[in-house]
């Protein structure tokens, strides 16, 4: 009897070992519509994950090969979204607003729920306080947090501090990027300067030293400085102009003129290689600019949120909502996915991101396109109606499920 029991246990062990050996994957996303702009994929395919990496992308991967199978039929599977303009240096420095301040938000609470796995903090910190930002936020976050370093040493401590030309040090800014944190710092930010082109030129000088792009928030000049001069004389191909569809003509020259026409030099600037970023924010996206621009073929290179506590509770909401706004203006889901995955990855020179390459870190978004009647609001509280709205159903970061809206990855309660 004991011999039979031992034999039975041995058979069970061998069977379980054989079965486990046949399970090559940890997660299999089955039956979804894959959109991977880098690799030209736009069709129904399966995606398998092993550990923290993408292991297979193919049609009809057998379910028996994976430990967990998630049915994603009727949903879109994309690379994890990249939000190239956020403010996540949350903290409590007295008097600060964005740099270690209450206007910034902790990233993990606002990323995964909208399919975002990577964010780029847009200049919240400068070279003087980036190490605090790294220790306090970047190192504590599951979200991949990269950053543009502000040309102002103290970053976005306050509007007054951002005018201090003596604190704009291209050499120290470049050293921080090239010698200390080249894996985290992907560019330089110029913003909120009340004067001429001095701040922009110092940022570009630092960009040349560090061989990284510059992002410019070019508002708050009265009268406005020339954006034609900015695009054609001060910025380089690959540099970024953010808040593209902002409408504050008293302090910021707009891309669409008073007659509703895109200014001809704007198209030439895009052809020259200037990158146009949405940077929706709490005050920098208006239908009066976006609607005629899109109708005339002037599309952004990158769709981003300018996430902070004021924008997320107003018309912006989250990245899926901003993507949905552009779908309401006629862009396809393929168009908006491109502008939130592979396009920003190329802008920040991180080709390992924004794609579903075999062997790439498994950052994946599963999106649902809801159909119905929806209203999309700009920063002036004007609404455009739409019939489709994106929603993040599932988010995977480095092979781990970090967001599951409706429990599609879980077992049913019995």
HUQUIDA-V938404 format. One record per helix or strand of 3 or more residues. SS is the DSSP state (alpha for helix, beta for strand). FROM is the first residue (numbers start at 1). LEN is the number of residues. If there is no record, write none. Layout:
BEGIN
<<SS,FROM,LEN> <SS,FROM,LEN>>
END
This chain:
BEGIN
<<alpha,2,20> <beta,25,12> <alpha,37,3> <beta,41,10> <beta,53,6> <alpha,63,3> <beta,66,6> <beta,76,4> <beta,81,6> <alpha,107,3> <alpha,112,3> <beta,116,11> <alpha,130,7> <alpha,138,3> <beta,144,7> <alpha,161,3> <alpha,165,3> <alpha,170,11> <beta,185,7> <alpha,198,13> <beta,213,5> <alpha,227,8> <alpha,264,9> <beta,275,3> <alpha,287,9> <alpha,309,4> <alpha,319,10> <alpha,333,6> <alpha,342,6> <beta,364,14> <beta,383,15> <beta,400,5>>
END
